[in-house]
Amino acid sequence: MPTYQAEAVLDDRAEHAEGPLWDDVRQELLWVDLYAGLVRRAGWSSDGLDVIATHGLGQAVGAVVPCASPDDGWVVASEFGFARLGVDGSVRALAEPERANGGRTRMNDGCCDPLGRMWAGSMAHDRTPGAGSLYRLDGDRAERVLDDVTISNGIAWRDPESFHYVDTPTRRVDLVEVDPDGRLVGRRTAFGIAPSLGAPDGMAVDAEGCLWVALWGGSAVVRFSPSGEVLARVDVPATQVSSCCFGGPDLSVLFVTTSREGFTPERSAAEPHAGKVFAVRTGVAGLPADRFAVSGS
């Protein structure tokens, strides 16, 4: 089995770097520092990442996606739901379905589908089982499509009718089918993740239809076939690996985010790379990220 070594491409350390996404129009990497409420943007060169901008939202942010037109900015999975981040740094709430929970829950990972709708899920701050949900944002209207979720994490679309999905404590990757209106019509286990590997978190699909799954507590990203066969491994010098995406001009660079959430000062010193962004070339390319189709202004 091929094994690769990821290398840090930024000296900056986030508390909880998450949600990497390559914007192929702007040619830049997006990611978030979740609890700090920051959206980060960086260009890529042979020397690594060069930070272009940091946008502070004033609230937790779990994911960021670019709008179809660069002039429309970005949509984020904000603390209580979804918001628009303008190119001028302004933030406008779109829908906040989690606000009714009185601050017990927050939004987490998310991405867009091929039709331009954003999907993102939530979780309880104390990880209460079943307290989270999965939502679909169409324009400025959010609809709950799945409840009884504990830690809604990675989403990777195969086509407009199906996506892979991770609810981390289940230790599995599910295949979810949807109808043209975005309603869930089927869900089954695609494959399980052995406890010895770590817990599944964020993930990305490559051009060959295989999944690269970040393994929280496993110091790695592992490539799985659609049926769950382990095909390759990327070792990461940080225990808490949160997510990954393909990027770079030819989508051949795998970017990896990591976290030091919950670390004591002693553990943070013992893992000096935790919280950094990493990159590695594995000889496999990814697919362009889907963009949000703005409805209205």
Backbone torsions as a table, in degrees:
resi	resn	phi	psi	omega
1	MET	NA	127.0	178.5
2	PRO	-62.9	139.4	176.8
3	THR	-129.3	133.9	-177.3
4	TYR	-122.7	161.1	179.7
5	GLN	-117.8	120.0	176.9
6	ALA	-80.7	145.5	179.6
7	GLU	-123.2	142.3	179.1
8	ALA	-64.3	137.5	179.9
9	VAL	-117.7	2.9	172.2
10	LEU	-141.7	143.1	174.9
11	ASP	-80.4	-22.4	-179.3
12	ASP	-59.1	139.9	177.3
13	ARG	-117.2	119.0	174.0
14	ALA	-84.4	161.5	168.2
15	GLU	-71.2	-45.0	-177.2
16	HIS	-146.8	80.7	175.7
17	ALA	-70.7	138.8	-169.9
18	GLU	-159.0	163.1	168.5
19	GLY	61.4	44.1	179.1
20	PRO	-65.8	143.7	178.6
21	LEU	-153.4	134.1	179.1
22	TRP	-93.7	123.1	175.6
23	ASP	-90.6	105.1	-174.4
24	ASP	-77.8	-12.0	176.1
25	VAL	-81.2	-51.7	177.8
26	ARG	-79.8	-13.4	-175.8
27	GLN	57.8	55.5	178.8
28	GLU	-146.8	154.8	177.2
29	LEU	-91.0	133.8	172.6
30	LEU	-109.3	144.1	169.3
31	TRP	-160.6	171.9	-178.5
32	VAL	-125.1	154.1	165.1
33	ASP	-107.1	100.6	-159.8
34	LEU	-57.9	-60.8	-174.1
35	TYR	-72.4	-26.6	177.3
36	ALA	-75.6	-12.1	178.8
37	GLY	70.1	35.1	-175.7
38	LEU	-112.4	136.4	166.9
39	VAL	-104.0	124.7	-178.3
40	ARG	-108.0	145.7	177.5
41	ARG	-133.9	135.9	-178.1
42	ALA	-148.9	145.7	172.2
43	GLY	-89.4	160.6	-175.7
44	TRP	-118.8	135.6	173.2
45	SER	-140.3	179.3	179.3
46	SER	-64.0	-18.5	179.0
47	ASP	-88.6	-5.3	179.7
48	GLY	120.9	-152.6	-179.1
49	LEU	-93.3	144.9	175.6
50	ASP	-125.1	109.6	-175.8
51	VAL	-64.3	127.4	-179.2
52	ILE	-94.6	-43.7	-176.1
53	ALA	-159.5	154.6	172.5
54	THR	-129.8	125.4	-179.5
55	HIS	-110.5	123.0	177.0
56	GLY	-93.6	128.0	-177.6
57	LEU	-96.5	-16.0	-177.6
58	GLY	76.2	13.4	177.6
59	GLN	-160.6	164.1	179.2
60	ALA	-60.6	147.9	179.6
61	VAL	-140.0	124.9	-174.5
62	GLY	-97.0	-24.5	-176.5
63	ALA	-160.9	157.3	177.1
64	VAL	-140.9	138.8	177.0
65	VAL	-133.1	147.3	178.1
66	PRO	-81.5	147.0	173.6
67	CYS	-76.5	162.8	-176.6
68	ALA	-58.9	-39.8	174.8
69	SER	-101.8	128.6	178.5
70	PRO	-55.9	-28.6	-179.8
71	ASP	-65.5	-18.6	-178.4
72	ASP	-90.2	-2.5	176.6
73	GLY	77.7	-132.5	-171.4
74	TRP	-138.6	161.7	169.9
75	VAL	-116.5	138.0	-178.5
76	VAL	-121.9	150.2	165.7
77	ALA	-83.0	95.9	-176.1
78	SER	-83.1	-178.4	-171.6
79	GLU	-56.1	-42.8	-174.7
80	PHE	-108.4	-1.0	-178.3
81	GLY	171.1	-115.4	-175.4
82	PHE	-133.9	146.0	179.1
83	ALA	-146.8	156.7	173.3
84	ARG	-95.9	131.4	172.8
85	LEU	-105.7	114.9	-178.6
86	GLY	-80.3	162.3	179.2
87	VAL	-64.8	-20.2	177.0
88	ASP	-88.2	4.7	179.1
89	GLY	89.0	-1.4	179.1
90	SER	-70.9	152.4	-179.6
91	VAL	-127.2	128.8	179.6
92	ARG	-131.8	123.0	179.1
93	ALA	-64.7	138.9	175.5
94	LEU	-103.7	-49.5	179.0
95	ALA	-156.8	137.8	-176.1
96	GLU	-131.3	67.8	-176.7
97	PRO	-66.8	-20.3	-178.9
98	GLU	-88.3	-7.9	-178.4
99	ARG	-62.7	-29.9	-178.9
100	ALA	-65.7	-12.7	-179.0
101	ASN	-85.4	6.5	172.8
102	GLY	65.8	30.1	178.2
103	GLY	82.6	6.0	179.4
104	ARG	-78.8	-20.1	-177.0
105	THR	-127.2	165.5	176.0
106	ARG	-147.5	159.9	175.9
107	MET	-77.3	156.6	-176.6
108	ASN	-132.2	-130.5	-171.2
109	ASP	-71.6	157.3	178.3
110	GLY	-173.4	168.2	176.7
111	CYS	-164.1	175.8	178.3
112	CYS	-97.3	154.0	173.5
113	ASP	-93.6	173.0	-177.6
114	PRO	-63.8	-13.7	178.7
115	LEU	-95.0	3.3	174.9
116	GLY	88.1	17.0	175.5
117	ARG	-99.4	144.7	178.7
118	MET	-95.9	135.5	176.7
119	TRP	-117.8	129.4	178.7
120	ALA	-153.0	151.3	-176.4
121	GLY	-120.4	173.6	-176.8
122	SER	-126.5	174.1	178.3
123	MET	-159.4	159.1	175.0
124	ALA	-80.0	145.4	177.4
125	HIS	-57.5	-35.4	180.0
126	ASP	-94.8	11.5	177.0
127	ARG	61.5	31.8	175.9
128	THR	-54.3	126.0	-179.4
129	PRO	-58.3	132.5	175.2
130	GLY	76.7	6.5	-176.2
131	ALA	-84.5	-9.7	-177.2
132	GLY	-97.7	172.8	-179.2
133	SER	-143.4	167.3	171.4
134	LEU	-117.9	133.6	-177.1
135	TYR	-121.0	155.1	171.1
136	ARG	-119.3	125.4	177.3
137	LEU	-103.6	118.4	178.5
138	ASP	-119.7	106.7	-172.0
139	GLY	69.9	-116.5	175.8
140	ASP	-116.9	22.3	-179.3
141	ARG	-115.6	121.2	179.4
142	ALA	-103.4	136.4	178.1
143	GLU	-127.6	132.6	175.3
144	ARG	-74.3	124.6	-178.4
145	VAL	-111.1	-13.9	-179.3
146	LEU	-154.8	132.7	174.9
147	ASP	-119.4	-170.9	-178.4
148	ASP	59.1	39.6	177.4
149	VAL	-104.2	143.6	180.0
150	THR	-98.8	-57.8	175.4
151	ILE	-131.6	91.8	179.9
152	SER	-68.3	121.6	-175.4
153	ASN	-129.3	-126.6	-168.0
154	GLY	-56.7	140.5	172.4
155	ILE	-131.1	129.3	179.3
156	ALA	-138.0	114.8	-177.0
157	TRP	-80.3	132.9	174.4
158	ARG	-89.8	-39.0	-177.8
159	ASP	-165.6	177.8	-177.8
160	PRO	-63.6	-13.2	-175.9
161	GLU	-104.3	-4.5	-176.5
162	SER	-158.4	150.0	176.5
163	PHE	-145.3	155.0	172.0
164	HIS	-89.6	146.6	-171.7
165	TYR	-144.8	142.1	179.6
166	VAL	-121.2	123.5	162.0
167	ASP	-109.0	102.8	-162.2
168	THR	-48.4	-48.4	-176.0
169	PRO	-63.9	-16.4	177.9
170	THR	-72.5	-17.5	-178.0
171	ARG	55.1	42.7	177.1
172	ARG	-149.4	164.6	171.7
173	VAL	-111.2	123.2	-179.6
174	ASP	-99.2	155.9	170.9
175	LEU	-109.3	120.7	-176.2
176	VAL	-113.7	132.6	178.2
177	GLU	-106.1	142.2	-179.4
178	VAL	-129.8	155.6	175.5
179	ASP	-91.7	175.4	-176.4
180	PRO	-58.5	-23.7	178.9
181	ASP	-87.2	1.0	178.6
182	GLY	86.4	12.7	176.4
183	ARG	-84.7	140.1	178.6
184	LEU	-73.4	128.9	-179.0
185	VAL	-119.7	-4.8	178.7
186	GLY	-171.0	147.3	177.7
187	ARG	-151.2	128.8	177.5
188	ARG	-144.8	162.0	176.7
189	THR	-74.1	123.7	174.1
190	ALA	-81.3	-47.5	175.4
191	PHE	-167.4	157.6	176.8
192	GLY	-96.3	162.5	178.1
193	ILE	-113.4	121.7	-179.9
194	ALA	-60.2	133.5	179.4
195	PRO	-53.7	-30.2	-179.0
196	SER	-66.0	-20.2	-179.4
197	LEU	-83.1	-24.4	-172.8
198	GLY	118.1	-175.9	-178.0
199	ALA	-101.7	134.0	-178.4
200	PRO	-66.6	138.2	-178.4
201	ASP	-128.0	-122.3	178.2
202	GLY	-75.6	164.7	-178.0
203	MET	-157.4	166.3	179.1
204	ALA	-140.3	151.1	177.0
205	VAL	-104.8	142.4	179.4
206	ASP	-100.4	178.0	-175.1
207	ALA	-68.1	-12.9	178.3
208	GLU	-98.8	5.6	177.5
209	GLY	83.3	12.0	178.1
210	CYS	-96.2	160.3	-175.3
211	LEU	-109.0	134.2	173.3
212	TRP	-106.1	113.4	-172.1
213	VAL	-111.4	124.6	174.7
214	ALA	-74.4	134.8	-174.5
215	LEU	-114.2	101.2	179.7
216	TRP	-65.7	125.5	-176.1
217	GLY	83.8	-1.0	-176.2
218	GLY	-112.2	-2.6	178.3
219	SER	54.5	38.6	-174.7
220	ALA	-163.2	161.5	162.7
221	VAL	-118.7	131.3	-177.9
222	VAL	-118.3	136.8	175.5
223	ARG	-89.7	125.4	178.7
224	PHE	-117.0	144.7	168.3
225	SER	-70.9	165.8	178.4
226	PRO	-57.7	-21.4	179.0
227	SER	-96.5	-0.8	175.8
228	GLY	101.6	5.9	176.9
229	GLU	-71.6	132.6	178.3
230	VAL	-76.4	121.7	-174.6
231	LEU	-109.9	-30.3	-178.4
232	ALA	-162.7	163.7	-178.4
233	ARG	-140.1	137.5	172.2
234	VAL	-111.9	117.3	176.9
235	ASP	-82.7	136.6	-177.3
236	VAL	-126.6	130.0	-178.6
237	PRO	-79.4	51.9	175.5
238	ALA	-157.5	137.4	-174.6
239	THR	-70.0	-46.6	-172.3
240	GLN	-92.9	91.4	179.8
241	VAL	-93.0	121.2	-168.2
242	SER	-99.6	-36.3	-176.9
243	SER	-168.5	177.8	-178.7
244	CYS	-158.3	160.3	173.5
245	CYS	-157.3	161.2	173.6
246	PHE	-95.2	141.0	-179.7
247	GLY	-158.0	-161.8	-172.5
248	GLY	87.0	165.1	-176.1
249	PRO	-55.0	-33.2	179.6
250	ASP	-110.7	14.8	178.0
251	LEU	57.9	30.9	-177.2
252	SER	-104.8	2.2	178.6
253	VAL	-102.6	126.6	174.2
254	LEU	-92.3	114.6	175.8
255	PHE	-92.6	142.2	-175.4
256	VAL	-132.4	130.9	175.6
257	THR	-104.1	151.4	-178.3
258	THR	-136.9	171.2	-171.8
259	SER	-140.1	153.1	168.3
260	ARG	-124.0	29.5	177.3
261	GLU	-55.9	130.8	177.3
262	GLY	79.0	3.9	-178.2
263	PHE	-73.4	142.4	165.6
264	THR	-78.3	163.3	175.3
265	PRO	-56.4	-33.9	-179.8
266	GLU	-68.1	-42.3	-179.8
267	ARG	-70.3	-36.4	178.1
268	SER	-61.0	-39.6	177.7
269	ALA	-69.2	-33.4	-179.2
270	ALA	-74.2	-24.2	177.4
271	GLU	-119.5	76.1	-171.9
272	PRO	-67.0	-14.3	-179.9
273	HIS	-98.2	-8.2	-180.0
274	ALA	-62.9	132.4	-177.0
275	GLY	98.3	-6.7	179.6
276	LYS	-89.1	166.6	172.9
277	VAL	-99.9	136.2	-177.1
278	PHE	-119.9	164.4	176.9
279	ALA	-145.2	152.7	178.8
280	VAL	-159.1	147.2	172.7
281	ARG	-105.8	128.5	-176.4
282	THR	-116.0	1.3	-176.8
283	GLY	83.2	4.9	178.5
284	VAL	-121.0	138.0	178.8
285	ALA	-100.4	159.9	177.6
286	GLY	-103.4	-162.8	179.9
287	LEU	-120.3	152.2	177.6
288	PRO	-61.6	143.2	178.4
289	ALA	-72.1	142.4	174.5
290	ASP	-73.4	150.2	-174.6
291	ARG	-114.1	156.1	-176.5
292	PHE	-81.5	130.1	178.3
293	ALA	-88.7	104.2	-176.6
294	VAL	-69.9	134.5	174.0
295	SER	-117.6	115.8	-176.3
296	GLY	82.6	-165.5	-177.7
297	SER	-140.3	NA	NA
